[in-house]
Amino acid sequence: MAQLVIRNLSKKFHIHNKEITALDNINLSINEGTFVTIVGKSGCGKTTLLKILCGLEEKTYGEITTNCKNIGIVFQEPRLMPWLTVEENMQFSLLERNHEQKYLVEKYLKLLDLYSFKDAYPSQISGGMAQRVSLGRTLCYNPDIILMDEPLGALDAFNRRKLQKEIIDLFLREKKTIIFVTHDVEEATFLGQRIVALDQGRMIKDISNNLEYIRKINDIDFLNIKEEILNAILRDVQG
Ligand SMILES: Nc1ncnc2c1ncn2[C@@H]1O[C@H](COP(=O)(O)OP(=O)(O)OP(=O)(O)O)[C@@H](O)[C@H]1O
């Protein structure tokens, strides 16, 4: 059964007298426990879609229905509190500090390889670690759906691949629904079981990617899927 259904979703912004269509009639039905990547070039509406899904932005038209209680979001920048330690940052979203919650924080500190840095402050850890803390903070909130807005965009290639693999491990372990936004077609193909491409607010491609994790970026099947997405986006650019 679909956990999240988006029907005829549109979003228009107005700047002075100019109307910008950020999202144009998006229809998407996402099943529980699916890893979806949303890919497209800058300005195609990816962030607007995530913001509407988590209530940070109002939609103009359309309907969103979901049976989930919690939606969590991980941003491109870790947005950690500099005066709190790694552990305290991870606890930040918890409403209660009971035994079960404490267990969750410990679990994710260990899973995300942060345990030995739990008493460090954000200024004392690397960018990749800070992004893992940000991911851990969202996981501790125990969301049914995790939205990720280019969470690895600021990382170097090595750390980016490392974190991609960690996110896949977490996905396989926790089976949560993930909606991951990126402008990188290779990243979208590496991560997504379903890849949705946007251009100028429109959905131009929606394909399944059944390749087994961890994917090999030079395998012919991987390259074919990547090429299909890339061509759809480029065709749209060329009109
Ligand atoms: N608050 C806003 N006010 C006016 N226009 C906006 C606002 N937010 C987004 N837009 C416009 O909506 C369109 C889609 O923006 P959005 O940020 O969703 O794109 P994106 O695909 O996430 O881009 P990027 O990859 O660069 O983050 C763009 O034309 C942008 O200028």
The ligand as an SDF file (V2000), in Angstrom:
LIG
                    3D

 31 33  0  0  0  0  0  0  0  0999 V2000
   10.7540   31.2310   -1.4930 N   0  0  0  0  0  0  0  0  0  0  0  0
   10.7940   31.3770   -2.8280 C   0  0  0  0  0  0  0  0  0  0  0  0
   10.3510   32.5010   -3.4110 N   0  0  0  0  0  0  0  0  0  0  0  0
   10.3680   32.6230   -4.7500 C   0  0  0  0  0  0  0  0  0  0  0  0
   10.8090   31.6920   -5.6130 N   0  0  0  0  0  0  0  0  0  0  0  0
   11.2810   30.5480   -5.0630 C   0  0  0  0  0  0  0  0  0  0  0  0
   11.3040   30.3300   -3.6620 C   0  0  0  0  0  0  0  0  0  0  0  0
   11.8170   29.1000   -3.4230 N   0  0  0  0  0  0  0  0  0  0  0  0
   12.1090   28.5730   -4.6290 C   0  0  0  0  0  0  0  0  0  0  0  0
   11.7950   29.4370   -5.6140 N   0  0  0  0  0  0  0  0  0  0  0  0
   11.9470   29.2060   -7.0560 C   0  0  0  0  0  0  0  0  0  0  0  0
   11.3350   27.9760   -7.3700 O   0  0  0  0  0  0  0  0  0  0  0  0
   12.1130   27.2440   -8.3170 C   0  0  0  0  0  0  0  0  0  0  0  0
   12.4910   25.8880   -7.7420 C   0  0  0  0  0  0  0  0  0  0  0  0
   13.3870   26.0980   -6.6610 O   0  0  0  0  0  0  0  0  0  0  0  0
   13.9750   24.8850   -5.7720 P   0  0  0  0  0  0  0  0  0  0  0  0
   14.8040   25.4880   -4.6920 O   0  0  0  0  0  0  0  0  0  0  0  0
   12.8700   24.0030   -5.3910 O   0  0  0  0  0  0  0  0  0  0  0  0
   14.9020   24.1590   -6.8360 O   0  0  0  0  0  0  0  0  0  0  0  0
   16.0010   23.0100   -6.6140 P   0  0  0  0  0  0  0  0  0  0  0  0
   15.7910   22.0310   -7.6890 O   0  0  0  0  0  0  0  0  0  0  0  0
   15.9510   22.5240   -5.2170 O   0  0  0  0  0  0  0  0  0  0  0  0
   17.3560   23.8090   -6.8630 O   0  0  0  0  0  0  0  0  0  0  0  0
   18.8270   23.5630   -6.1970 P   0  0  0  0  0  0  0  0  0  0  0  0
   19.2960   22.2330   -6.6980 O   0  0  0  0  0  0  0  0  0  0  0  0
   19.6250   24.7170   -6.7550 O   0  0  0  0  0  0  0  0  0  0  0  0
   18.6480   23.6290   -4.7160 O   0  0  0  0  0  0  0  0  0  0  0  0
   13.3010   28.1310   -8.6580 C   0  0  0  0  0  0  0  0  0  0  0  0
   12.9920   28.8570   -9.8300 O   0  0  0  0  0  0  0  0  0  0  0  0
   13.3960   29.0630   -7.4640 C   0  0  0  0  0  0  0  0  0  0  0  0
   13.9380   30.3130   -7.8430 O   0  0  0  0  0  0  0  0  0  0  0  0
  1  2  1  0
  2  3  1  0
  2  7  2  0
  3  4  2  0
  4  5  1  0
  5  6  2  0
  6  7  1  0
  6 10  1  0
  7  8  1  0
  8  9  2  0
  9 10  1  0
 10 11  1  0
 11 12  1  0
 11 30  1  0
 12 13  1  0
 13 14  1  0
 13 28  1  0
 14 15  1  0
 15 16  1  0
 16 17  2  0
 16 18  1  0
 16 19  1  0
 19 20  1  0
 20 21  2  0
 20 22  1  0
 20 23  1  0
 23 24  1  0
 24 25  2  0
 24 26  1  0
 24 27  1  0
 28 29  1  0
 28 30  1  0
 30 31  1  0
M  END
$$$$
